[in-house]
Amino acid sequence: MVPIDKRTNDFPRDSKGKIETEDYYIPCRKYGKEIAQIYHHGRNKLGVLIYGISTGRKCIYSAEDNNINIFDIFEGDEEISFKFKSDDIDFFAKQLGAMVQGKDIRPFSIKNLPQSDYTIPTDDFLEYRNIISGIPQGNKLILSKLTDDFLDKKVKKSLRKRGRTIEQDLRLNKMSRMKKEYIHMNNLWDEYLIFLRHKLKEGENKND
């Protein structure tokens, strides 16, 4: 499986900051046992090793019936392996019972990183909800941009002095998908709410 670097709560990376993908795989289980492994094979290619000739052949026939391209097929005494394009991972994950968290089957998605159980107090969260309640449903992306702008303004410089990026610090604190909680944890909540009020009001005035 894809391991997590416990020092950084991130996937292992090389000296250039790229995720190291060798030897990592998604286990596939059916009937209470592991029947296959899906692994990275460079760029946009994935490979699969299936334990059992019958299971492997059924998977190949099913792929062919669905016009999914597979290549480099190898049949051993007790296993079958082949490669396929990464765009087709959904098909093979469903066929082979890939073990993933939630619906995300991308092995290096941040959804597969450990997450903190930090919770924003109810009163603080309700104040936040009240501020953003006026954002039109179709314009919710503006909130994500404003949050990123706030983090860049308040956190980026100090983290750079410590040799870290915002993304690295979020992962270190198990908050890759918890930017609001990260802001609250760092005692920046009041400043964040003031920032949101100001920017959202500024946007309303421009639209008048």
N, C-alpha and C positions, 0 to 999 in steps of 0.2 A: 504494500500500500504506500501512498505518498506520506512520508514521515514529516513531522514538524520539528523544526529546530527550537528546542526548549529555551534557548538563550534569548531568542528574538520573537518567539511565537509566530514564526513565519516559515515558509518553505525554504529548504536549504538553497543558498545562492552561491554562485561562483564569484571570483574577484571582481568581475564586471557588473555584478548585481543581477545577473540573469539566473532564473530558476534552473537548478540542475535536475534534469529529467531522467538520467540514466538509472536503471534498476528500480524504478517506481512503477507500480501497477495498481489497477483496480481489481480487487477480487470479485468473482462472480459465484454466487451460491444458489443452488436449487436442491430441494429434497434434503435440506439439512447438511449439505456438504459442498465444499468448493469444487466447482466443475470447470472453471476457466480463469484466465487472467488476461485483462486488456492492458497493454503497455504502450508507452510512447516509443515511436520509431523515427523521430526526427521530423522537423518541419510540420507538414500537415498530414503526416502518415501515422497510423496506429497499427499495432499488431495484436493478435489474439492467439493464445495457446489454450486449446480445449482438451481436457483429459477425457478420452473416450472417443473411439472412432465413430460410433453410431451418433453420438451427440454432435460431433464435429461435422459429419456429413449432413445431418439435418439442418444445421446452421447454414452451411454452404448452399444447400438446395433452396432454403428459404430466402437467402440473399439473392440468389439468381431469379427466383420467382418475383422478387420485388425490384428487379433491375438495379441492384446494388453491386457495384464493381468491387471484386476482391482479386488479389493477385499474390504471387509468391506462395502458392499453396504447397504445403508439405505434409505428407501423411506418414507417420512413424508406426511403430508396433502398437502403441497404446494412446497416441495423441495426434491431433491435427493442429497445424498452425497456418495462419495466413495474415495478410495485411489488407488494410482498407483506408480510405480517406477519412480524416477526422470529422468531416461534415456528417458522416454516417454513424457516428457513435451512438446516437439515440436508438437506432434500430438494433445494434448489437447489444447494447446495454439492456434493452428490454428482452431480447431473445435469451440472453444468458444470465439474467438476474444480477446485474452489476450492483454491488453494495456501495451506495453513496448516501450522503446526507440530504434529506429532502428530495426535491425534484432535480437538483442540479447535478449533472453527471460529469462536469468538467473537473478532472482531478485536481487542478491547480486553482480552482475558484476560491476567492476569499470566504465563500460560504462554508468551505470545509475547514477553515481555521477555527481554533477554540475561541469562544466568545465569553466576555465578562458577564457577571450577573448584576452589575451595577444598575441601580434604579434611581431615576430622578424622582424626588419627593412629589407627591400629588399636587400640592399647592403650586409649586414651581412649574410643573408640567401644564397645569390648567391655565396659568398665566401665559405660557408659551402658546397654547392652543387658541387662546383668546386673541393673541396678536396676529396669528396667521390665518384666522378664520375668514378674513376678507379676501384672501388670495383666490382668484377664480380656479375652478377645478382643472381647467385645461392649461393652467400656467403654474402648476406645482413645481416644475423644474427650477423656477426662479429661487425657491427656498434652498435647494441643494447648492446652487451657485452662490447665494448669499452666505451660506454656512462655510463654504470653501473660502470665500473672500475674507470672512472673519478670521478663520484659522490662519490664513496667509498673513493677515495683518498683525495678529496677536501672538502667534506661536512660532511661525516659521523661522524668524531671525534667531530666537533664543535656542531653538533646536539645532540650527545650523552650527552654532558655537559648540554644541555637544556632539557634532558629527552625525546627526540624524535628520531624516526628513520627517514630515508630518505622517506620511504613510507608514514609515518604520515605527514611529512612536505609537501610532494607533494599534499596530499589530503587537508591539511589545506589551501594551496594556490590554490586549485581547479585545480591542474595540474597533476592528476594521470596518464594521457596519454600524457603529454606535457613536457617530460624531457628536451628537447632542450630549450624550452621557459623558463623553471625553471632555467637552467644554465645561460641563457642570462639575466634574471631578477635579478639574484644574482651577476651580473657583473663579471662573470667567462668566458665569451664568447671567449675572445682572448686566454686565457689559454686552453680552450677546443679545439680550432682549432689547436693550437700548439701541443697539446697532440695527436689529431687525425693524423696530418701530420706525427709526429714521429712514432707512432705505426703502421700506414699503411705502411710507408717506411720500418720500421723494418720487417714487414711481407713480403714485396717484396724481401728484401735481403735474407731472409731465404729460399724463394722459388727459388732463382737463383742457 
